[in-house]
Structures are given as structure tokens and as C-alpha cells.
């Protein structure tokens, strides 16, 4: 089965959120057979830093929606934005 990689920008709720702890919570919240290949950080404004996650998942119907729901349910995640999706 093919894999899909989604580049997702994750905005914390506040500038004081510990990004290391947020990364762990995000990785633990993802559905089975879904993982984060890498995290990057992107400064936004006024001290706010967004996480850019490259999430690897099986190519199957409904998987992206499950990932988005899981990310939105994580404590201290304010918003998410899917930036790019490609097949590997």
C-alpha cells in the first residue's frame, strides 16, 4: 500500500506552550500506522512559533480526516493547517 505524507502547520494556543511537550502529545495522539517523520519550527509573530509536522500515513480513504481530528484534540493545539500532501 502506498504512503501519503502530509505537511501540517500546527499553531499552539499560546506563546508559552512548551513545544517539546507538544511534539510528544501530537505523536501520542495520532491514529495507528501514522507517525511523524519530522518536526520543524516556524516563527510566526510576537513570539508565537508554529510546528510543521510531516505526518506519514497509509493511503486510505478517511485517514486524513482522522489525523486532523486527532491533532485538533491535542491539548494546547489552537489551529492546524494542511500545507501540502504528497504520495511516496
GROMACS elastic network, one bead per residue, 0.5 to 0.9 nm:
[ bonds ]
;  ai    aj funct       b0    kb
    1    58     6  0.68456   500
    1    59     6  0.68996   500
    1    60     6  0.87687   500
    2    57     6  0.88229   500
    2    58     6  0.62535   500
    2    59     6  0.56100   500
    2    60     6  0.87968   500
    2    87     6  0.70915   500
    2    88     6  0.65567   500
    3    56     6  0.66817   500
    3    57     6  0.56132   500
    3    59     6  0.51806   500
    3    60     6  0.88336   500
    3    86     6  0.86823   500
    3    87     6  0.59135   500
    3    88     6  0.54417   500
    4    55     6  0.80924   500
    4    56     6  0.57586   500
    4    57     6  0.53550   500
    4    58     6  0.59749   500
    4    59     6  0.55181   500
    4    60     6  0.89365   500
    4    85     6  0.69580   500
    4    86     6  0.57119   500
    4    88     6  0.59489   500
    5    37     6  0.87519   500
    5    54     6  0.62962   500
    5    55     6  0.54562   500
    5    57     6  0.64552   500
    5    58     6  0.87756   500
    5    84     6  0.82446   500
    5    85     6  0.56692   500
    5    86     6  0.54209   500
    5    87     6  0.61926   500
    5    88     6  0.71120   500
    6    53     6  0.78349   500
    6    54     6  0.55885   500
    6    55     6  0.51659   500
    6    56     6  0.66192   500
    6    57     6  0.81842   500
    6    64     6  0.84118   500
    6    82     6  0.69995   500
    6    83     6  0.75576   500
    6    84     6  0.57711   500
    6    86     6  0.65587   500
    6    87     6  0.87911   500
    7    52     6  0.66509   500
    7    53     6  0.56871   500
    7    55     6  0.64274   500
    7    81     6  0.86613   500
    7    82     6  0.61295   500
    7    83     6  0.54895   500
    7    84     6  0.50742   500
    7    85     6  0.61974   500
    7    86     6  0.86854   500
    8    51     6  0.80970   500
    8    52     6  0.56011   500
    8    53     6  0.52216   500
    8    54     6  0.64420   500
    8    55     6  0.74376   500
    8    80     6  0.67257   500
    8    81     6  0.56101   500
    8    83     6  0.55350   500
    8    84     6  0.71919   500
    8    85     6  0.87076   500
    9    42     6  0.87221   500
    9    50     6  0.64395   500
    9    51     6  0.57650   500
    9    53     6  0.64353   500
    9    54     6  0.89992   500
    9    79     6  0.83114   500
    9    80     6  0.55922   500
    9    81     6  0.50260   500
    9    82     6  0.62788   500
    9    83     6  0.66601   500
   10    50     6  0.55340   500
   10    51     6  0.50592   500
   10    52     6  0.61877   500
   10    53     6  0.74342   500
   10    71     6  0.82597   500
   10    77     6  0.68246   500
   10    78     6  0.75882   500
   10    79     6  0.60707   500
   10    81     6  0.65477   500
   10    82     6  0.87464   500
   11    14     6  0.84873   500
   11    48     6  0.81341   500
   11    49     6  0.72631   500
   11    51     6  0.65867   500
   11    52     6  0.88910   500
   11    76     6  0.86370   500
   11    77     6  0.60252   500
   11    78     6  0.54638   500
   11    79     6  0.51590   500
   11    80     6  0.60854   500
   11    81     6  0.83686   500
   12    15     6  0.71624   500
   12    16     6  0.87776   500
   12    17     6  0.66037   500
   12    19     6  0.82172   500
   12    22     6  0.82628   500
   12    48     6  0.77710   500
   12    49     6  0.75856   500
   12    50     6  0.65869   500
   12    51     6  0.80760   500
   12    76     6  0.55482   500
   12    78     6  0.50459   500
   12    79     6  0.71259   500
   12    80     6  0.89611   500
   13    16     6  0.86035   500
   13    17     6  0.73291   500
   13    75     6  0.87794   500
   13    76     6  0.51823   500
   13    77     6  0.55663   500
   13    79     6  0.77580   500
   14    17     6  0.57454   500
   14    48     6  0.70556   500
   14    76     6  0.75500   500
   14    77     6  0.88450   500
   14    78     6  0.80936   500
   15    18     6  0.85250   500
   15    46     6  0.81819   500
   15    47     6  0.58803   500
   15    49     6  0.70703   500
   16    19     6  0.87852   500
   16    47     6  0.87394   500
   16    48     6  0.83432   500
   17    20     6  0.88721   500
   17    21     6  0.82048   500
   17    22     6  0.74760   500
   17    76     6  0.70018   500
   18    21     6  0.54497   500
   18    22     6  0.62342   500
   18    23     6  0.88020   500
   19    23     6  0.60800   500
   19    24     6  0.87216   500
   19    41     6  0.89702   500
   19    49     6  0.84984   500
   19    50     6  0.87598   500
   19    51     6  0.77561   500
   20    23     6  0.52170   500
   20    24     6  0.66268   500
   20    25     6  0.89329   500
   21    24     6  0.52290   500
   21    25     6  0.63865   500
   21    26     6  0.87293   500
   22    25     6  0.50961   500
   22    26     6  0.61411   500
   22    27     6  0.86729   500
   22    74     6  0.82685   500
   22    75     6  0.80570   500
   22    76     6  0.73497   500
   22    77     6  0.80160   500
   23    26     6  0.51254   500
   23    27     6  0.62433   500
   23    28     6  0.86785   500
   23    39     6  0.78964   500
   23    51     6  0.82356   500
   23    53     6  0.89434   500
   24    27     6  0.52114   500
   24    28     6  0.62231   500
   24    29     6  0.86610   500
   25    28     6  0.51619   500
   25    29     6  0.61344   500
   25    30     6  0.89106   500
   25    74     6  0.66651   500
   25    75     6  0.78487   500
   26    29     6  0.51889   500
   26    30     6  0.65379   500
   26    36     6  0.86732   500
   26    70     6  0.80810   500
   26    71     6  0.63725   500
   26    74     6  0.65210   500
   26    77     6  0.89617   500
   27    30     6  0.57055   500
   27    34     6  0.87853   500
   27    35     6  0.66738   500
   27    36     6  0.65886   500
   28    31     6  0.84110   500
   29    67     6  0.87008   500
   29    70     6  0.57782   500
   29    71     6  0.69125   500
   29    73     6  0.80924   500
   29    74     6  0.69297   500
   30    33     6  0.84820   500
   30    34     6  0.61324   500
   30    35     6  0.68987   500
   30    36     6  0.87290   500
   30    66     6  0.82922   500
   30    67     6  0.61921   500
   30    70     6  0.58373   500
   30    71     6  0.71991   500
   31    34     6  0.56981   500
   31    35     6  0.82613   500
   31    63     6  0.85751   500
   31    66     6  0.71137   500
   31    67     6  0.66455   500
   31    70     6  0.73002   500
   32    35     6  0.81348   500
   32    57     6  0.89523   500
   33    56     6  0.84301   500
   33    57     6  0.63641   500
   33    58     6  0.70717   500
   34    55     6  0.69773   500
   34    56     6  0.57193   500
   34    58     6  0.72801   500
   34    67     6  0.81520   500
   35    54     6  0.84396   500
   35    55     6  0.56521   500
   35    56     6  0.53939   500
   35    57     6  0.67640   500
   36    39     6  0.72820   500
   36    53     6  0.64068   500
   36    54     6  0.55921   500
   36    56     6  0.60535   500
   36    57     6  0.88835   500
   37    53     6  0.76014   500
   37    54     6  0.55252   500
   37    55     6  0.60213   500
   37    56     6  0.64569   500
   38    52     6  0.82058   500
   38    53     6  0.59926   500
   38    54     6  0.54706   500
   38    55     6  0.76594   500
   39    51     6  0.64735   500
   39    52     6  0.55183   500
   39    54     6  0.65005   500
   40    50     6  0.84076   500
   40    51     6  0.57591   500
   40    53     6  0.65713   500
   40    54     6  0.85828   500
   41    49     6  0.64021   500
   41    50     6  0.57313   500
   41    52     6  0.58741   500
   41    53     6  0.87656   500
   42    48     6  0.87063   500
   42    49     6  0.55055   500
   42    50     6  0.51411   500
   42    51     6  0.63042   500
   42    52     6  0.70316   500
   43    46     6  0.86670   500
   43    47     6  0.71553   500
   43    48     6  0.61604   500
   43    50     6  0.62532   500
   43    51     6  0.88456   500
   44    47     6  0.72401   500
   44    48     6  0.54587   500
   44    49     6  0.54741   500
   44    50     6  0.66113   500
   45    48     6  0.54135   500
   45    49     6  0.74867   500
   46    49     6  0.88246   500
   55    67     6  0.86967   500
   57    60     6  0.85005   500
   57    63     6  0.75040   500
   57    64     6  0.82233   500
   57    67     6  0.88630   500
   58    63     6  0.75045   500
   59    63     6  0.73557   500
   59    64     6  0.88350   500
   59    87     6  0.79801   500
   60    63     6  0.58049   500
   60    64     6  0.83736   500
   61    64     6  0.77443   500
   61    65     6  0.88123   500
   62    65     6  0.54037   500
   62    66     6  0.64861   500
   62    67     6  0.89292   500
   63    66     6  0.51509   500
   63    67     6  0.63331   500
   63    68     6  0.87618   500
   64    67     6  0.50862   500
   64    68     6  0.62175   500
   64    69     6  0.86509   500
   65    68     6  0.50969   500
   65    69     6  0.61553   500
   65    70     6  0.85587   500
   66    69     6  0.51482   500
   66    70     6  0.61081   500
   66    71     6  0.86423   500
   67    70     6  0.50779   500
   67    71     6  0.61990   500
   67    72     6  0.86482   500
   68    71     6  0.51854   500
   68    72     6  0.61876   500
   68    73     6  0.86689   500
   68    80     6  0.77243   500
   68    82     6  0.86692   500
   69    72     6  0.51732   500
   69    73     6  0.62475   500
   70    73     6  0.52451   500
   70    74     6  0.67590   500
   71    74     6  0.54805   500
   71    75     6  0.89683   500
   71    77     6  0.72953   500
   71    79     6  0.88655   500
   71    80     6  0.75355   500
   72    75     6  0.81631   500
   72    77     6  0.62839   500
   72    78     6  0.74630   500
   72    79     6  0.70015   500
   72    80     6  0.70927   500
   73    76     6  0.89077   500
   73    77     6  0.75454   500
   74    77     6  0.57295   500
   74    78     6  0.89151   500
   75    78     6  0.84632   500
   77    80     6  0.76560   500
   82    85     6  0.76532   500
